[in-house]
Amino acid sequence: MFQNKNFLQNLFSQNKIDKKDQIVCFCTHGNIASSLFLQLMIAGYTNPKLYDDSFVDWNGRRFSLE
């Protein structure tokens, strides 16, 4: 369950995540990253990015270049 806007704003602020920062959400497969992306949007962040393929894609590209 997601927290409300005020809770999320306080949480991100306490962790020094500024609304002007460039934020890219990523994880292993994209599911946790998409949750963080949505919570940032709920908190009023207007420019987070979602790397939905995340680590699986990045790791696959690394091996395909060798």
Beta strands, then each sheet from edge to edge (+ up, - down):
strand 1: 24-25
strand 2: 49-50
sheet 1: 1+ 2+
end
